[in-house]
């Protein structure tokens, strides 16, 4: 290979570092503006909406409320786009004002008076299990739902996914040591740099033109058509560069509101741009979890049984949280071989903002619970944390919780990841280093894995066109959200055609009318799926070029090869034609022409995926599993329970490194997110379900300069179904961070920690509680 594995500069690098990159809100705009009125309560009846004063403001064109609107939602249609009758979470949109400019719209929105009657609030996913818990959705049984979704009417259970493998009675009989623990993770936010923004215009011929900060423009097209009975052929969704998403912009949200706003003013263009505060409470956030994990093992550490209950905080509306809870069930045991498994993964309604996918797709959450329990087992067995994980590592020939038999291609090599991360972290020097009476340094370990539980028929298409100079254009529906996927596609094509990567151009903007569809840019599937489609498009283009060249050179296509932007004879490389002479047809000296414009096309659809059995969970949810191992080292202050993260290490079996710096950057970015929400990011709610910290000055991600030293490396076990053997890696840096941090701090503080975020106050309270329990 000549290009793959090298650190190539990203195709979008220059315009981003110079500030020339244009995002939705940067683009020139002369239309109307929308402002939202949102609920200050987590749960309340809407008694009255008084719009008289707002309507008097000059420049107000429309005020929209939720009456008469269809229900929306991907898995269950349970969500009015604008709240009607009652609100179910703080920040829910209750009305929209459309005006000549944003200042007028906000002024009018502030004059709308809404009378609420507060209702009892469901504060956690555990609360709904009480018999006297208030119902978030009284009409759950009447909602339209998708296939393989199982709500329980009369409860707050939006879905239950079961996993059953082996014989639990046998597993517990063989267990000589049993540990059990409960865990809690509160909801939080994605905190992407670019807040959500959508503009919509409805033309007089019925064409709906949407520009949006979305990871899934084709899903926007599909759902707008479904909800509002629009002709999909007349819906055009445009997405340029997206300023961070992390899963949050996979959900369809502002697009619906902007569509309704445009429709209310006769189709005129309307822009809806969220402030940071609105983006944090009105738009979908990061899912929470209450979990119980029970593990059984022999005295030498062999895991014999695992029983898990996951209660995911699905918030006020199911949307994507059902998928998240299902994905957690699929990989419920972490990357370990356990023969006897029982898991119930619930999606629970609460009065919190509803969640979207978050980097890792529920896996860092479930792994925090499972890997913390593994360390509790470590202490009981008095083993090295990595020795227990190495002993139980899932290997080729083993089966997943959903009973898929794995091979080297589909699971990679966890044991190699463990060995390498131990080297990076200097694990053998000891897990605990005493600095003095006050400070101690401690290392925490964790492992992770993930498959991608996306739609079994998810597909991707790629089109290749050529320019008169012989350069190539890649047109793909993948959204550039910071993952450099489109740069990777260019590298793959340059490798495939053995040509200069600077002669390959990638169209960043996606237009659903002219761009081949890519299902969604989520789940670490972009490079894999679009890469497969790209290889097929390259084969198609090469076949056409060889057909033309063989006619000119009077040979068979099999006699020809492609490299250096030329098609030439294998036996005599000097005899051939440049791309520029054939990609628009070849012209003979006498003027005769053959061939024509070459357009390569390719597509890929996931293969061999199945639905999960309702009672056992048996089925094939994804094409492969990617494994990783992590270490976090902290310096802990035993006097005031503060700590500093010194070092974070992760090793991922990436299959094949395509672009080293980009791959390491992706993993490091994910590690930072995992440490941030593991250590401090969280929503703080009051008794009314109100979010008290919807600003970045009070909701604190890790800031520049606060990061630890990041050490990243890769193991390469090719995934044979993927182009060049690659595996997705955009999410895997986050998987082990919260758990490794929790394991390090539990050892440092001398008390087991069961909740995120791991703040000094929480550690102090845990120490106080433990001390009181011993009195």
Protein Blocks (a to p, Z undefined) as FASTA:
>chain_A
ZZgopacddfklmmmmnopaccfklpccfbdcddddddfbfbdcdfbdcfklmmmpghia
bdcdfehiacedjklccbcfbaghiacbehiafbdcddfblklmmmmmmmpccddddddd
dfbfklmmpmklccfblklmmpccdehiacdehiabfbdcdddehjfklmmmmpmbdcdd
ddddddddekiabacdddddddfkopacdddddfblmlmmmmmmmmnopafklpccdddd
dehjelmmmpccklmmmmmmmmmnoopacdddddfklmmmmpccdddddddddddddfko
pafbdcddddddebjblklmmmmmmmmmmmmnopadcfbdcddddddddfbdcddddehi
hmlmmmmmmmmmmmmmmmmnopafklmmmmmoccehiacfkopacdfklnopmklmmmmm
mmmnommnojbdcfblmbccddddddddddddddfkbccdddddddfkopacdddfbdce
hnommmmmmmmmmmmnopafklpccdfbacfklgccdfbaehhlmmmmmmmmmmmmmmmm
mmmmmmmmmmmnopafklpcceehiacdfklmmgccdfklmmnopadfkopaghiddddd
dddddehiacddfklopacfbfbdcdddddddddddfknopacdfbdcddddehiafblm
lmmmmmmmmmmmmmmmmmmgccdddfkopafblcfklmccddehiaccddddddddddfk
bghhiacfklmmmmmmmmmmmmmmmmmnopacfbdcddfklmmmmmmmmmmmmZZ
